[in-house]
Amino acid sequence: DIEEAPFAAASIGQVHRATLRDGTQVAVKVQYPGVRDAVHHDLSNLGTLVAVLAQAAPGLNGGQIARDLRAGIEAELDYVRECENQLRFANRFAGHPFIRVPRPYPDLVRPTVLVQEYLEGRPFREALTLSQDERNRVAEIIFRFAFGSLYRFGLFNGDPHPGNYLLLGDGTVGFVDYGCVASFDR
């Protein structure tokens, strides 16, 4: 059962509350219809833009920049890949005392639909209402997630912004959106 009205929106999709047959509450991220075609159309103009930039900065490797941008944007369109990224983070932070990554449901995920554990929380902007000590604690959690992911696990979530953080009722911070992830070896 899925709620018709979304409770959250992103650049290429929106998120709906839903309930699985067993009663489990989930969040379902659905890609906007036509967004893939629109992005491909925009990417077709990327070569021209990079060529102009390369003329302005002769040392710029325009071809490599265009390939990297294209690959990164294409990856964000694939919710199956996002699910794999999210599962990597969820496994590494499972049971963590103050970091929560919603567990995805890989068997329900499709290229344009991502199903994940629903986290009940408040938007990050509400941190402004917290005491200075609480804001400092939340900031430390975000810092530990971002840099701990990179230095401990070789994973970098390339979309760190307030819309991807949730303040959960138990004092933990939830981290959502794994469409842009880079992996690094030691």
MODELLER restraints for C-alpha pairs under 7 A, 6 or more apart:
rsr = mdl.restraints
at = mdl.atoms
rsr.add(forms.Gaussian(group=physical.xy_distance, feature=features.Distance(at['CA:1:A'], at['CA:18:A']), mean=5.45, stdev=0.5))
rsr.add(forms.Gaussian(group=physical.xy_distance, feature=features.Distance(at['CA:1:A'], at['CA:19:A']), mean=5.18, stdev=0.5))
rsr.add(forms.Gaussian(group=physical.xy_distance, feature=features.Distance(at['CA:1:A'], at['CA:20:A']), mean=6.59, stdev=0.5))
rsr.add(forms.Gaussian(group=physical.xy_distance, feature=features.Distance(at['CA:2:A'], at['CA:16:A']), mean=6.75, stdev=0.5))
rsr.add(forms.Gaussian(group=physical.xy_distance, feature=features.Distance(at['CA:2:A'], at['CA:17:A']), mean=6.04, stdev=0.5))
rsr.add(forms.Gaussian(group=physical.xy_distance, feature=features.Distance(at['CA:2:A'], at['CA:18:A']), mean=4.07, stdev=0.5))
rsr.add(forms.Gaussian(group=physical.xy_distance, feature=features.Distance(at['CA:2:A'], at['CA:19:A']), mean=6.42, stdev=0.5))
rsr.add(forms.Gaussian(group=physical.xy_distance, feature=features.Distance(at['CA:3:A'], at['CA:16:A']), mean=5.95, stdev=0.5))
rsr.add(forms.Gaussian(group=physical.xy_distance, feature=features.Distance(at['CA:3:A'], at['CA:17:A']), mean=5.62, stdev=0.5))
rsr.add(forms.Gaussian(group=physical.xy_distance, feature=features.Distance(at['CA:3:A'], at['CA:18:A']), mean=5.94, stdev=0.5))
rsr.add(forms.Gaussian(group=physical.xy_distance, feature=features.Distance(at['CA:5:A'], at['CA:16:A']), mean=6.66, stdev=0.5))
rsr.add(forms.Gaussian(group=physical.xy_distance, feature=features.Distance(at['CA:6:A'], at['CA:14:A']), mean=6.13, stdev=0.5))
rsr.add(forms.Gaussian(group=physical.xy_distance, feature=features.Distance(at['CA:6:A'], at['CA:15:A']), mean=5.25, stdev=0.5))
rsr.add(forms.Gaussian(group=physical.xy_distance, feature=features.Distance(at['CA:6:A'], at['CA:16:A']), mean=4.42, stdev=0.5))
rsr.add(forms.Gaussian(group=physical.xy_distance, feature=features.Distance(at['CA:7:A'], at['CA:15:A']), mean=5.96, stdev=0.5))
rsr.add(forms.Gaussian(group=physical.xy_distance, feature=features.Distance(at['CA:7:A'], at['CA:16:A']), mean=5.71, stdev=0.5))
rsr.add(forms.Gaussian(group=physical.xy_distance, feature=features.Distance(at['CA:8:A'], at['CA:14:A']), mean=5.77, stdev=0.5))
rsr.add(forms.Gaussian(group=physical.xy_distance, feature=features.Distance(at['CA:8:A'], at['CA:15:A']), mean=5.03, stdev=0.5))
rsr.add(forms.Gaussian(group=physical.xy_distance, feature=features.Distance(at['CA:9:A'], at['CA:15:A']), mean=5.95, stdev=0.5))
rsr.add(forms.Gaussian(group=physical.xy_distance, feature=features.Distance(at['CA:12:A'], at['CA:31:A']), mean=5.73, stdev=0.5))
rsr.add(forms.Gaussian(group=physical.xy_distance, feature=features.Distance(at['CA:12:A'], at['CA:32:A']), mean=5.89, stdev=0.5))
rsr.add(forms.Gaussian(group=physical.xy_distance, feature=features.Distance(at['CA:12:A'], at['CA:35:A']), mean=6.38, stdev=0.5))
rsr.add(forms.Gaussian(group=physical.xy_distance, feature=features.Distance(at['CA:13:A'], at['CA:29:A']), mean=6.50, stdev=0.5))
rsr.add(forms.Gaussian(group=physical.xy_distance, feature=features.Distance(at['CA:13:A'], at['CA:30:A']), mean=5.32, stdev=0.5))
rsr.add(forms.Gaussian(group=physical.xy_distance, feature=features.Distance(at['CA:13:A'], at['CA:31:A']), mean=4.01, stdev=0.5))
rsr.add(forms.Gaussian(group=physical.xy_distance, feature=features.Distance(at['CA:13:A'], at['CA:32:A']), mean=4.86, stdev=0.5))
rsr.add(forms.Gaussian(group=physical.xy_distance, feature=features.Distance(at['CA:14:A'], at['CA:29:A']), mean=5.60, stdev=0.5))
rsr.add(forms.Gaussian(group=physical.xy_distance, feature=features.Distance(at['CA:14:A'], at['CA:30:A']), mean=5.50, stdev=0.5))
rsr.add(forms.Gaussian(group=physical.xy_distance, feature=features.Distance(at['CA:14:A'], at['CA:31:A']), mean=6.55, stdev=0.5))
rsr.add(forms.Gaussian(group=physical.xy_distance, feature=features.Distance(at['CA:15:A'], at['CA:27:A']), mean=6.36, stdev=0.5))
rsr.add(forms.Gaussian(group=physical.xy_distance, feature=features.Distance(at['CA:15:A'], at['CA:28:A']), mean=5.38, stdev=0.5))
rsr.add(forms.Gaussian(group=physical.xy_distance, feature=features.Distance(at['CA:15:A'], at['CA:29:A']), mean=4.29, stdev=0.5))
rsr.add(forms.Gaussian(group=physical.xy_distance, feature=features.Distance(at['CA:15:A'], at['CA:30:A']), mean=6.22, stdev=0.5))
rsr.add(forms.Gaussian(group=physical.xy_distance, feature=features.Distance(at['CA:16:A'], at['CA:27:A']), mean=5.68, stdev=0.5))
rsr.add(forms.Gaussian(group=physical.xy_distance, feature=features.Distance(at['CA:16:A'], at['CA:28:A']), mean=5.12, stdev=0.5))
rsr.add(forms.Gaussian(group=physical.xy_distance, feature=features.Distance(at['CA:16:A'], at['CA:29:A']), mean=6.46, stdev=0.5))
rsr.add(forms.Gaussian(group=physical.xy_distance, feature=features.Distance(at['CA:17:A'], at['CA:26:A']), mean=6.05, stdev=0.5))
rsr.add(forms.Gaussian(group=physical.xy_distance, feature=features.Distance(at['CA:17:A'], at['CA:27:A']), mean=4.83, stdev=0.5))
rsr.add(forms.Gaussian(group=physical.xy_distance, feature=features.Distance(at['CA:17:A'], at['CA:28:A']), mean=6.30, stdev=0.5))
rsr.add(forms.Gaussian(group=physical.xy_distance, feature=features.Distance(at['CA:18:A'], at['CA:25:A']), mean=5.93, stdev=0.5))
rsr.add(forms.Gaussian(group=physical.xy_distance, feature=features.Distance(at['CA:18:A'], at['CA:26:A']), mean=5.26, stdev=0.5))
rsr.add(forms.Gaussian(group=physical.xy_distance, feature=features.Distance(at['CA:18:A'], at['CA:27:A']), mean=6.00, stdev=0.5))
rsr.add(forms.Gaussian(group=physical.xy_distance, feature=features.Distance(at['CA:18:A'], at['CA:28:A']), mean=6.70, stdev=0.5))
rsr.add(forms.Gaussian(group=physical.xy_distance, feature=features.Distance(at['CA:19:A'], at['CA:25:A']), mean=4.65, stdev=0.5))
rsr.add(forms.Gaussian(group=physical.xy_distance, feature=features.Distance(at['CA:19:A'], at['CA:26:A']), mean=5.93, stdev=0.5))
rsr.add(forms.Gaussian(group=physical.xy_distance, feature=features.Distance(at['CA:25:A'], at['CA:117:A']), mean=6.80, stdev=0.5))
rsr.add(forms.Gaussian(group=physical.xy_distance, feature=features.Distance(at['CA:25:A'], at['CA:118:A']), mean=5.71, stdev=0.5))
rsr.add(forms.Gaussian(group=physical.xy_distance, feature=features.Distance(at['CA:26:A'], at['CA:115:A']), mean=6.60, stdev=0.5))
rsr.add(forms.Gaussian(group=physical.xy_distance, feature=features.Distance(at['CA:26:A'], at['CA:116:A']), mean=5.53, stdev=0.5))
rsr.add(forms.Gaussian(group=physical.xy_distance, feature=features.Distance(at['CA:26:A'], at['CA:117:A']), mean=4.68, stdev=0.5))
rsr.add(forms.Gaussian(group=physical.xy_distance, feature=features.Distance(at['CA:26:A'], at['CA:118:A']), mean=4.26, stdev=0.5))
rsr.add(forms.Gaussian(group=physical.xy_distance, feature=features.Distance(at['CA:27:A'], at['CA:115:A']), mean=5.87, stdev=0.5))
rsr.add(forms.Gaussian(group=physical.xy_distance, feature=features.Distance(at['CA:27:A'], at['CA:116:A']), mean=5.38, stdev=0.5))
rsr.add(forms.Gaussian(group=physical.xy_distance, feature=features.Distance(at['CA:27:A'], at['CA:117:A']), mean=6.10, stdev=0.5))
rsr.add(forms.Gaussian(group=physical.xy_distance, feature=features.Distance(at['CA:27:A'], at['CA:118:A']), mean=4.87, stdev=0.5))
rsr.add(forms.Gaussian(group=physical.xy_distance, feature=features.Distance(at['CA:28:A'], at['CA:113:A']), mean=6.82, stdev=0.5))
rsr.add(forms.Gaussian(group=physical.xy_distance, feature=features.Distance(at['CA:28:A'], at['CA:114:A']), mean=5.64, stdev=0.5))
rsr.add(forms.Gaussian(group=physical.xy_distance, feature=features.Distance(at['CA:28:A'], at['CA:115:A']), mean=4.56, stdev=0.5))
rsr.add(forms.Gaussian(group=physical.xy_distance, feature=features.Distance(at['CA:28:A'], at['CA:116:A']), mean=6.51, stdev=0.5))
rsr.add(forms.Gaussian(group=physical.xy_distance, feature=features.Distance(at['CA:29:A'], at['CA:113:A']), mean=5.63, stdev=0.5))
rsr.add(forms.Gaussian(group=physical.xy_distance, feature=features.Distance(at['CA:29:A'], at['CA:114:A']), mean=4.97, stdev=0.5))
rsr.add(forms.Gaussian(group=physical.xy_distance, feature=features.Distance(at['CA:29:A'], at['CA:115:A']), mean=6.41, stdev=0.5))
rsr.add(forms.Gaussian(group=physical.xy_distance, feature=features.Distance(at['CA:30:A'], at['CA:112:A']), mean=5.96, stdev=0.5))
rsr.add(forms.Gaussian(group=physical.xy_distance, feature=features.Distance(at['CA:30:A'], at['CA:113:A']), mean=4.72, stdev=0.5))
rsr.add(forms.Gaussian(group=physical.xy_distance, feature=features.Distance(at['CA:30:A'], at['CA:114:A']), mean=6.64, stdev=0.5))
rsr.add(forms.Gaussian(group=physical.xy_distance, feature=features.Distance(at['CA:31:A'], at['CA:112:A']), mean=5.12, stdev=0.5))
rsr.add(forms.Gaussian(group=physical.xy_distance, feature=features.Distance(at['CA:31:A'], at['CA:113:A']), mean=6.44, stdev=0.5))
rsr.add(forms.Gaussian(group=physical.xy_distance, feature=features.Distance(at['CA:36:A'], at['CA:77:A']), mean=6.82, stdev=0.5))
rsr.add(forms.Gaussian(group=physical.xy_distance, feature=features.Distance(at['CA:43:A'], at['CA:70:A']), mean=6.69, stdev=0.5))
rsr.add(forms.Gaussian(group=physical.xy_distance, feature=features.Distance(at['CA:46:A'], at['CA:66:A']), mean=6.68, stdev=0.5))
rsr.add(forms.Gaussian(group=physical.xy_distance, feature=features.Distance(at['CA:47:A'], at['CA:66:A']), mean=6.51, stdev=0.5))
rsr.add(forms.Gaussian(group=physical.xy_distance, feature=features.Distance(at['CA:50:A'], at['CA:62:A']), mean=5.46, stdev=0.5))
rsr.add(forms.Gaussian(group=physical.xy_distance, feature=features.Distance(at['CA:50:A'], at['CA:66:A']), mean=6.59, stdev=0.5))
rsr.add(forms.Gaussian(group=physical.xy_distance, feature=features.Distance(at['CA:51:A'], at['CA:62:A']), mean=6.39, stdev=0.5))
rsr.add(forms.Gaussian(group=physical.xy_distance, feature=features.Distance(at['CA:54:A'], at['CA:60:A']), mean=5.44, stdev=0.5))
rsr.add(forms.Gaussian(group=physical.xy_distance, feature=features.Distance(at['CA:54:A'], at['CA:62:A']), mean=5.65, stdev=0.5))
rsr.add(forms.Gaussian(group=physical.xy_distance, feature=features.Distance(at['CA:72:A'], at['CA:180:A']), mean=6.92, stdev=0.5))
rsr.add(forms.Gaussian(group=physical.xy_distance, feature=features.Distance(at['CA:75:A'], at['CA:179:A']), mean=6.91, stdev=0.5))
rsr.add(forms.Gaussian(group=physical.xy_distance, feature=features.Distance(at['CA:76:A'], at['CA:179:A']), mean=4.64, stdev=0.5))
rsr.add(forms.Gaussian(group=physical.xy_distance, feature=features.Distance(at['CA:76:A'], at['CA:180:A']), mean=5.97, stdev=0.5))
rsr.add(forms.Gaussian(group=physical.xy_distance, feature=features.Distance(at['CA:78:A'], at['CA:111:A']), mean=5.07, stdev=0.5))
rsr.add(forms.Gaussian(group=physical.xy_distance, feature=features.Distance(at['CA:78:A'], at['CA:112:A']), mean=6.57, stdev=0.5))
rsr.add(forms.Gaussian(group=physical.xy_distance, feature=features.Distance(at['CA:79:A'], at['CA:110:A']), mean=6.47, stdev=0.5))
rsr.add(forms.Gaussian(group=physical.xy_distance, feature=features.Distance(at['CA:79:A'], at['CA:111:A']), mean=4.79, stdev=0.5))
rsr.add(forms.Gaussian(group=physical.xy_distance, feature=features.Distance(at['CA:79:A'], at['CA:112:A']), mean=5.59, stdev=0.5))
rsr.add(forms.Gaussian(group=physical.xy_distance, feature=features.Distance(at['CA:79:A'], at['CA:113:A']), mean=6.21, stdev=0.5))
rsr.add(forms.Gaussian(group=physical.xy_distance, feature=features.Distance(at['CA:79:A'], at['CA:114:A']), mean=5.76, stdev=0.5))
rsr.add(forms.Gaussian(group=physical.xy_distance, feature=features.Distance(at['CA:80:A'], at['CA:109:A']), mean=6.12, stdev=0.5))
rsr.add(forms.Gaussian(group=physical.xy_distance, feature=features.Distance(at['CA:80:A'], at['CA:110:A']), mean=5.81, stdev=0.5))
rsr.add(forms.Gaussian(group=physical.xy_distance, feature=features.Distance(at['CA:80:A'], at['CA:111:A']), mean=5.19, stdev=0.5))
rsr.add(forms.Gaussian(group=physical.xy_distance, feature=features.Distance(at['CA:82:A'], at['CA:178:A']), mean=5.39, stdev=0.5))
rsr.add(forms.Gaussian(group=physical.xy_distance, feature=features.Distance(at['CA:82:A'], at['CA:179:A']), mean=4.71, stdev=0.5))
rsr.add(forms.Gaussian(group=physical.xy_distance, feature=features.Distance(at['CA:83:A'], at['CA:104:A']), mean=6.18, stdev=0.5))
rsr.add(forms.Gaussian(group=physical.xy_distance, feature=features.Distance(at['CA:83:A'], at['CA:106:A']), mean=6.56, stdev=0.5))
rsr.add(forms.Gaussian(group=physical.xy_distance, feature=features.Distance(at['CA:83:A'], at['CA:114:A']), mean=6.85, stdev=0.5))
rsr.add(forms.Gaussian(group=physical.xy_distance, feature=features.Distance(at['CA:85:A'], at['CA:178:A']), mean=5.98, stdev=0.5))
rsr.add(forms.Gaussian(group=physical.xy_distance, feature=features.Distance(at['CA:85:A'], at['CA:181:A']), mean=6.72, stdev=0.5))
rsr.add(forms.Gaussian(group=physical.xy_distance, feature=features.Distance(at['CA:86:A'], at['CA:104:A']), mean=6.92, stdev=0.5))
rsr.add(forms.Gaussian(group=physical.xy_distance, feature=features.Distance(at['CA:86:A'], at['CA:178:A']), mean=5.44, stdev=0.5))
rsr.add(forms.Gaussian(group=physical.xy_distance, feature=features.Distance(at['CA:87:A'], at['CA:103:A']), mean=6.46, stdev=0.5))
rsr.add(forms.Gaussian(group=physical.xy_distance, feature=features.Distance(at['CA:87:A'], at['CA:104:A']), mean=6.38, stdev=0.5))
rsr.add(forms.Gaussian(group=physical.xy_distance, feature=features.Distance(at['CA:89:A'], at['CA:101:A']), mean=6.81, stdev=0.5))
rsr.add(forms.Gaussian(group=physical.xy_distance, feature=features.Distance(at['CA:90:A'], at['CA:101:A']), mean=5.07, stdev=0.5))
rsr.add(forms.Gaussian(group=physical.xy_distance, feature=features.Distance(at['CA:90:A'], at['CA:102:A']), mean=6.60, stdev=0.5))
rsr.add(forms.Gaussian(group=physical.xy_distance, feature=features.Distance(at['CA:90:A'], at['CA:103:A']), mean=5.79, stdev=0.5))
rsr.add(forms.Gaussian(group=physical.xy_distance, feature=features.Distance(at['CA:93:A'], at['CA:99:A']), mean=6.75, stdev=0.5))
rsr.add(forms.Gaussian(group=physical.xy_distance, feature=features.Distance(at['CA:93:A'], at['CA:100:A']), mean=6.91, stdev=0.5))
rsr.add(forms.Gaussian(group=physical.xy_distance, feature=features.Distance(at['CA:93:A'], at['CA:101:A']), mean=6.88, stdev=0.5))
rsr.add(forms.Gaussian(group=physical.xy_distance, feature=features.Distance(at['CA:98:A'], at['CA:172:A']), mean=4.33, stdev=0.5))
rsr.add(forms.Gaussian(group=physical.xy_distance, feature=features.Distance(at['CA:98:A'], at['CA:173:A']), mean=6.30, stdev=0.5))
rsr.add(forms.Gaussian(group=physical.xy_distance, feature=features.Distance(at['CA:99:A'], at['CA:172:A']), mean=5.70, stdev=0.5))
rsr.add(forms.Gaussian(group=physical.xy_distance, feature=features.Distance(at['CA:99:A'], at['CA:173:A']), mean=5.36, stdev=0.5))
rsr.add(forms.Gaussian(group=physical.xy_distance, feature=features.Distance(at['CA:99:A'], at['CA:174:A']), mean=6.18, stdev=0.5))
rsr.add(forms.Gaussian(group=physical.xy_distance, feature=features.Distance(at['CA:100:A'], at['CA:172:A']), mean=6.70, stdev=0.5))
rsr.add(forms.Gaussian(group=physical.xy_distance, feature=features.Distance(at['CA:100:A'], at['CA:173:A']), mean=5.97, stdev=0.5))
rsr.add(forms.Gaussian(group=physical.xy_distance, feature=features.Distance(at['CA:100:A'], at['CA:174:A']), mean=4.52, stdev=0.5))
rsr.add(forms.Gaussian(group=physical.xy_distance, feature=features.Distance(at['CA:100:A'], at['CA:175:A']), mean=6.25, stdev=0.5))
rsr.add(forms.Gaussian(group=physical.xy_distance, feature=features.Distance(at['CA:101:A'], at['CA:174:A']), mean=5.78, stdev=0.5))
rsr.add(forms.Gaussian(group=physical.xy_distance, feature=features.Distance(at['CA:101:A'], at['CA:175:A']), mean=5.38, stdev=0.5))
rsr.add(forms.Gaussian(group=physical.xy_distance, feature=features.Distance(at['CA:101:A'], at['CA:176:A']), mean=6.62, stdev=0.5))
rsr.add(forms.Gaussian(group=physical.xy_distance, feature=features.Distance(at['CA:102:A'], at['CA:116:A']), mean=6.10, stdev=0.5))
rsr.add(forms.Gaussian(group=physical.xy_distance, feature=features.Distance(at['CA:102:A'], at['CA:117:A']), mean=4.94, stdev=0.5))
rsr.add(forms.Gaussian(group=physical.xy_distance, feature=features.Distance(at['CA:102:A'], at['CA:118:A']), mean=6.82, stdev=0.5))
rsr.add(forms.Gaussian(group=physical.xy_distance, feature=features.Distance(at['CA:102:A'], at['CA:119:A']), mean=6.75, stdev=0.5))
rsr.add(forms.Gaussian(group=physical.xy_distance, feature=features.Distance(at['CA:102:A'], at['CA:176:A']), mean=6.98, stdev=0.5))
rsr.add(forms.Gaussian(group=physical.xy_distance, feature=features.Distance(at['CA:103:A'], at['CA:116:A']), mean=5.58, stdev=0.5))
rsr.add(forms.Gaussian(group=physical.xy_distance, feature=features.Distance(at['CA:103:A'], at['CA:117:A']), mean=5.22, stdev=0.5))
rsr.add(forms.Gaussian(group=physical.xy_distance, feature=features.Distance(at['CA:104:A'], at['CA:115:A']), mean=5.82, stdev=0.5))
rsr.add(forms.Gaussian(group=physical.xy_distance, feature=features.Distance(at['CA:104:A'], at['CA:116:A']), mean=3.86, stdev=0.5))
rsr.add(forms.Gaussian(group=physical.xy_distance, feature=features.Distance(at['CA:104:A'], at['CA:117:A']), mean=6.03, stdev=0.5))
rsr.add(forms.Gaussian(group=physical.xy_distance, feature=features.Distance(at['CA:105:A'], at['CA:115:A']), mean=5.60, stdev=0.5))
rsr.add(forms.Gaussian(group=physical.xy_distance, feature=features.Distance(at['CA:105:A'], at['CA:116:A']), mean=5.56, stdev=0.5))
rsr.add(forms.Gaussian(group=physical.xy_distance, feature=features.Distance(at['CA:108:A'], at['CA:115:A']), mean=6.23, stdev=0.5))
rsr.add(forms.Gaussian(group=physical.xy_distance, feature=features.Distance(at['CA:109:A'], at['CA:115:A']), mean=5.81, stdev=0.5))
rsr.add(forms.Gaussian(group=physical.xy_distance, feature=features.Distance(at['CA:120:A'], at['CA:168:A']), mean=6.48, stdev=0.5))
rsr.add(forms.Gaussian(group=physical.xy_distance, feature=features.Distance(at['CA:121:A'], at['CA:166:A']), mean=5.38, stdev=0.5))
rsr.add(forms.Gaussian(group=physical.xy_distance, feature=features.Distance(at['CA:121:A'], at['CA:167:A']), mean=5.23, stdev=0.5))
rsr.add(forms.Gaussian(group=physical.xy_distance, feature=features.Distance(at['CA:121:A'], at['CA:168:A']), mean=4.40, stdev=0.5))
rsr.add(forms.Gaussian(group=physical.xy_distance, feature=features.Distance(at['CA:121:A'], at['CA:169:A']), mean=6.40, stdev=0.5))
rsr.add(forms.Gaussian(group=physical.xy_distance, feature=features.Distance(at['CA:122:A'], at['CA:166:A']), mean=5.58, stdev=0.5))
rsr.add(forms.Gaussian(group=physical.xy_distance, feature=features.Distance(at['CA:122:A'], at['CA:167:A']), mean=5.03, stdev=0.5))
rsr.add(forms.Gaussian(group=physical.xy_distance, feature=features.Distance(at['CA:122:A'], at['CA:168:A']), mean=6.44, stdev=0.5))
rsr.add(forms.Gaussian(group=physical.xy_distance, feature=features.Distance(at['CA:123:A'], at['CA:165:A']), mean=6.92, stdev=0.5))
rsr.add(forms.Gaussian(group=physical.xy_distance, feature=features.Distance(at['CA:123:A'], at['CA:166:A']), mean=5.24, stdev=0.5))
rsr.add(forms.Gaussian(group=physical.xy_distance, feature=features.Distance(at['CA:123:A'], at['CA:167:A']), mean=6.31, stdev=0.5))
rsr.add(forms.Gaussian(group=physical.xy_distance, feature=features.Distance(at['CA:124:A'], at['CA:162:A']), mean=5.62, stdev=0.5))
rsr.add(forms.Gaussian(group=physical.xy_distance, feature=features.Distance(at['CA:124:A'], at['CA:163:A']), mean=6.85, stdev=0.5))
rsr.add(forms.Gaussian(group=physical.xy_distance, feature=features.Distance(at['CA:124:A'], at['CA:165:A']), mean=5.66, stdev=0.5))
rsr.add(forms.Gaussian(group=physical.xy_distance, feature=features.Distance(at['CA:124:A'], at['CA:166:A']), mean=5.49, stdev=0.5))
rsr.add(forms.Gaussian(group=physical.xy_distance, feature=features.Distance(at['CA:124:A'], at['CA:167:A']), mean=6.02, stdev=0.5))
rsr.add(forms.Gaussian(group=physical.xy_distance, feature=features.Distance(at['CA:127:A'], at['CA:135:A']), mean=6.16, stdev=0.5))
rsr.add(forms.Gaussian(group=physical.xy_distance, feature=features.Distance(at['CA:146:A'], at['CA:156:A']), mean=6.98, stdev=0.5))
rsr.add(forms.Gaussian(group=physical.xy_distance, feature=features.Distance(at['CA:149:A'], at['CA:155:A']), mean=5.22, stdev=0.5))
rsr.add(forms.Gaussian(group=physical.xy_distance, feature=features.Distance(at['CA:149:A'], at['CA:156:A']), mean=6.17, stdev=0.5))
rsr.add(forms.Gaussian(group=physical.xy_distance, feature=features.Distance(at['CA:150:A'], at['CA:156:A']), mean=5.19, stdev=0.5))
rsr.add(forms.Gaussian(group=physical.xy_distance, feature=features.Distance(at['CA:154:A'], at['CA:183:A']), mean=5.54, stdev=0.5))
rsr.add(forms.Gaussian(group=physical.xy_distance, feature=features.Distance(at['CA:154:A'], at['CA:184:A']), mean=4.68, stdev=0.5))
rsr.add(forms.Gaussian(group=physical.xy_distance, feature=features.Distance(at['CA:154:A'], at['CA:185:A']), mean=5.99, stdev=0.5))
rsr.add(forms.Gaussian(group=physical.xy_distance, feature=features.Distance(at['CA:155:A'], at['CA:181:A']), mean=6.91, stdev=0.5))
rsr.add(forms.Gaussian(group=physical.xy_distance, feature=features.Distance(at['CA:155:A'], at['CA:182:A']), mean=5.90, stdev=0.5))
rsr.add(forms.Gaussian(group=physical.xy_distance, feature=features.Distance(at['CA:155:A'], at['CA:183:A']), mean=4.70, stdev=0.5))
rsr.add(forms.Gaussian(group=physical.xy_distance, feature=features.Distance(at['CA:155:A'], at['CA:184:A']), mean=6.30, stdev=0.5))
rsr.add(forms.Gaussian(group=physical.xy_distance, feature=features.Distance(at['CA:156:A'], at['CA:181:A']), mean=5.52, stdev=0.5))
rsr.add(forms.Gaussian(group=physical.xy_distance, feature=features.Distance(at['CA:156:A'], at['CA:182:A']), mean=5.16, stdev=0.5))
rsr.add(forms.Gaussian(group=physical.xy_distance, feature=features.Distance(at['CA:156:A'], at['CA:183:A']), mean=6.37, stdev=0.5))
rsr.add(forms.Gaussian(group=physical.xy_distance, feature=features.Distance(at['CA:157:A'], at['CA:178:A']), mean=6.45, stdev=0.5))
rsr.add(forms.Gaussian(group=physical.xy_distance, feature=features.Distance(at['CA:157:A'], at['CA:180:A']), mean=6.10, stdev=0.5))
rsr.add(forms.Gaussian(group=physical.xy_distance, feature=features.Distance(at['CA:157:A'], at['CA:181:A']), mean=4.61, stdev=0.5))
rsr.add(forms.Gaussian(group=physical.xy_distance, feature=features.Distance(at['CA:157:A'], at['CA:182:A']), mean=6.68, stdev=0.5))
rsr.add(forms.Gaussian(group=physical.xy_distance, feature=features.Distance(at['CA:158:A'], at['CA:180:A']), mean=5.07, stdev=0.5))
rsr.add(forms.Gaussian(group=physical.xy_distance, feature=features.Distance(at['CA:158:A'], at['CA:181:A']), mean=5.41, stdev=0.5))
rsr.add(forms.Gaussian(group=physical.xy_distance, feature=features.Distance(at['CA:158:A'], at['CA:182:A']), mean=6.99, stdev=0.5))
rsr.add(forms.Gaussian(group=physical.xy_distance, feature=features.Distance(at['CA:159:A'], at['CA:180:A']), mean=6.11, stdev=0.5))
rsr.add(forms.Gaussian(group=physical.xy_distance, feature=features.Distance(at['CA:164:A'], at['CA:175:A']), mean=5.84, stdev=0.5))
rsr.add(forms.Gaussian(group=physical.xy_distance, feature=features.Distance(at['CA:164:A'], at['CA:176:A']), mean=5.05, stdev=0.5))
rsr.add(forms.Gaussian(group=physical.xy_distance, feature=features.Distance(at['CA:164:A'], at['CA:177:A']), mean=6.17, stdev=0.5))
rsr.add(forms.Gaussian(group=physical.xy_distance, feature=features.Distance(at['CA:165:A'], at['CA:173:A']), mean=6.66, stdev=0.5))
rsr.add(forms.Gaussian(group=physical.xy_distance, feature=features.Distance(at['CA:165:A'], at['CA:174:A']), mean=5.62, stdev=0.5))
rsr.add(forms.Gaussian(group=physical.xy_distance, feature=features.Distance(at['CA:165:A'], at['CA:175:A']), mean=4.93, stdev=0.5))
rsr.add(forms.Gaussian(group=physical.xy_distance, feature=features.Distance(at['CA:165:A'], at['CA:176:A']), mean=6.42, stdev=0.5))
rsr.add(forms.Gaussian(group=physical.xy_distance, feature=features.Distance(at['CA:166:A'], at['CA:173:A']), mean=5.59, stdev=0.5))
rsr.add(forms.Gaussian(group=physical.xy_distance, feature=features.Distance(at['CA:166:A'], at['CA:174:A']), mean=4.76, stdev=0.5))
rsr.add(forms.Gaussian(group=physical.xy_distance, feature=features.Distance(at['CA:166:A'], at['CA:175:A']), mean=6.51, stdev=0.5))
rsr.add(forms.Gaussian(group=physical.xy_distance, feature=features.Distance(at['CA:167:A'], at['CA:173:A']), mean=4.95, stdev=0.5))
rsr.add(forms.Gaussian(group=physical.xy_distance, feature=features.Distance(at['CA:167:A'], at['CA:174:A']), mean=6.42, stdev=0.5))
rsr.add(forms.Gaussian(group=physical.xy_distance, feature=features.Distance(at['CA:168:A'], at['CA:174:A']), mean=6.61, stdev=0.5))
